[in-house]
Amino acid sequence: MTTLKERLHADVVSHMKDRNKVALTTVRNVLGEIETREKSGKTPVVLDDAQVTSLLQKEAAKRRDTARIYAEAGEPDRAAAEIAEAEIIEAYLPKALTAAEVEAIVDAVIGELTADGTELTMRQLGAVMKPVTAKVVGRFDGKAVSDIVRSRIAQTSP
């Protein structure tokens, strides 16, 4: 199985062959951001798929924000270009989860913990959040996950 970064590098070649300038430029820019992030700091690091996914989410959000600013400024062509780039980046992101899917994951984790005899209170929030976050990372808003976990713990605690 290839990593997300390897997939981006392979797509640069395919976008060159297809002469898809927008996709080629976008993927090259994202790879540049990844390399910059890897080389910044005292010691070079290699980003894993979770870190690359996080970076891609930020890049797509930046493009969407810029598109909104252009649209408000009366620049629809530039806004459309930013949205096109955001869509290209979002194609590399994992499929987003629905609220119901996240609630099912939270319920399963809480079920596992209570089956082990753990009595859940707000003090055990981290014990629930850690496995839930590992399962939903990059596919659902972290704040919303936290809110769901808090409400479920409040329902189960005495």
C-alpha positions as CSV (number, residue, x, y, z in Angstrom):
1,M,0.0,0.0,0.0
2,T,1.4,3.4,-1.0
3,T,1.5,6.3,1.4
4,L,-0.4,9.5,0.7
5,K,2.8,11.3,-0.1
6,E,3.8,8.6,-2.7
7,R,0.4,8.9,-4.2
8,L,0.8,12.7,-4.6
9,H,4.2,12.2,-6.3
10,A,2.7,9.7,-8.7
11,D,-0.1,12.0,-9.5
12,V,2.3,14.8,-10.4
13,V,3.5,12.5,-13.3
14,S,-0.1,11.6,-14.4
15,H,-1.1,15.3,-14.3
16,M,1.9,16.2,-16.5
17,K,0.9,13.5,-19.0
18,D,-2.7,14.6,-18.9
19,R,-1.6,18.3,-19.3
20,N,-3.8,19.2,-16.3
21,K,-2.1,22.4,-15.3
22,V,-4.4,23.3,-12.4
23,A,-4.1,19.8,-10.8
24,L,-0.4,19.7,-11.5
25,T,0.3,23.1,-9.9
26,T,-1.9,22.3,-6.9
27,V,-0.3,19.0,-6.2
28,R,3.2,20.5,-6.6
29,N,2.3,23.3,-4.2
30,V,1.0,20.7,-1.6
31,L,4.2,18.6,-2.0
32,G,6.2,21.8,-1.5
33,E,4.3,22.5,1.8
34,I,5.0,18.9,2.9
35,E,8.7,19.2,2.1
36,T,8.9,22.6,3.9
37,R,7.2,21.1,7.0
38,E,9.6,18.1,6.9
39,K,12.7,20.2,6.6
40,S,11.7,23.0,9.1
41,G,12.9,22.7,12.7
42,K,16.2,21.5,14.1
43,T,16.1,18.0,12.7
44,P,14.4,16.9,9.5
45,V,11.3,14.6,9.9
46,V,9.2,12.4,7.6
47,L,5.5,13.1,7.9
48,D,3.2,10.1,8.2
49,D,-0.2,9.8,6.5
50,A,-2.0,11.3,9.5
51,Q,0.2,14.4,9.4
52,V,-0.1,14.7,5.7
53,T,-3.8,14.4,5.9
54,S,-3.9,17.2,8.5
55,L,-1.8,19.4,6.3
56,L,-4.1,18.7,3.3
57,Q,-7.1,19.7,5.4
58,K,-5.4,23.0,6.3
59,E,-4.5,23.6,2.7
60,A,-8.0,22.9,1.5
61,A,-9.4,25.2,4.2
62,K,-7.0,28.0,3.2
63,R,-8.2,27.7,-0.4
64,R,-11.8,27.8,0.6
65,D,-11.2,30.9,2.8
66,T,-9.4,32.6,0.0
67,A,-12.2,31.8,-2.4
68,R,-14.7,33.3,0.0
69,I,-12.6,36.5,0.3
70,Y,-12.3,36.7,-3.5
71,A,-16.1,36.2,-3.9
72,E,-16.9,38.9,-1.4
73,A,-14.4,41.2,-3.3
74,G,-16.2,40.7,-6.6
75,E,-13.6,38.4,-8.1
76,P,-15.6,35.3,-9.1
77,D,-13.0,34.0,-11.5
78,R,-10.3,33.9,-8.8
79,A,-12.7,32.5,-6.3
80,A,-13.6,29.7,-8.8
81,A,-9.9,28.9,-9.3
82,E,-9.4,28.6,-5.5
83,I,-12.4,26.3,-5.2
84,A,-11.0,24.1,-8.0
85,E,-7.7,23.8,-6.1
86,A,-9.6,23.0,-2.8
87,E,-11.5,20.3,-4.6
88,I,-8.3,18.7,-6.0
89,I,-6.8,18.7,-2.5
90,E,-10.0,17.3,-0.9
91,A,-9.9,14.4,-3.3
92,Y,-6.9,13.1,-1.3
93,L,-8.7,13.3,2.0
94,P,-10.4,10.3,3.6
95,K,-14.2,10.2,3.3
96,A,-15.8,12.3,6.1
97,L,-17.8,10.6,8.7
98,T,-21.4,11.5,9.5
99,A,-22.5,12.5,13.0
100,A,-24.3,9.2,13.4
101,E,-21.2,7.2,12.5
102,V,-19.1,9.2,15.0
103,E,-21.8,8.6,17.7
104,A,-21.7,4.9,16.9
105,I,-17.9,4.9,17.4
106,V,-18.2,6.8,20.7
107,D,-20.9,4.4,21.9
108,A,-18.7,1.4,21.0
109,V,-15.7,2.8,22.8
110,I,-17.8,3.6,25.9
111,G,-19.4,0.1,25.7
112,E,-15.9,-1.4,25.7
113,L,-14.7,0.7,28.7
114,T,-17.8,0.0,30.8
115,A,-17.6,-3.7,30.0
116,D,-14.2,-3.7,31.5
117,G,-15.8,-2.3,34.7
118,T,-14.6,1.3,34.3
119,E,-17.1,3.7,35.7
120,L,-17.1,6.7,33.4
121,T,-17.1,10.3,34.7
122,M,-15.9,13.5,33.2
123,R,-12.5,12.6,34.7
124,Q,-12.2,9.7,32.3
125,L,-12.9,12.0,29.2
126,G,-9.3,11.3,28.0
127,A,-9.7,7.6,28.3
128,V,-12.7,7.8,25.8
129,M,-11.3,10.5,23.6
130,K,-8.0,8.8,22.8
131,P,-9.4,5.7,21.1
132,V,-12.2,7.7,19.5
133,T,-9.8,10.3,18.1
134,A,-7.6,7.5,16.7
135,K,-10.6,6.2,14.7
136,V,-12.0,9.5,13.4
137,V,-8.8,11.6,12.9
138,G,-9.1,13.7,9.8
139,R,-12.6,12.6,9.1
140,F,-14.7,14.6,11.6
141,D,-14.3,17.9,13.5
142,G,-12.4,17.3,16.8
143,K,-14.5,19.8,18.8
144,A,-17.7,18.1,17.7
145,V,-16.2,14.7,18.7
146,S,-15.4,16.1,22.1
147,D,-19.0,17.5,22.5
148,I,-20.4,14.1,21.6
149,V,-18.2,12.3,24.0
150,R,-19.0,14.7,26.8
151,S,-22.8,14.3,26.2
152,R,-22.5,10.5,26.2
153,I,-20.4,10.4,29.4
154,A,-23.0,12.8,31.1
155,Q,-25.7,10.3,30.1
156,T,-23.9,7.3,31.5
157,S,-22.5,8.7,34.7
158,P,-24.5,8.4,37.8
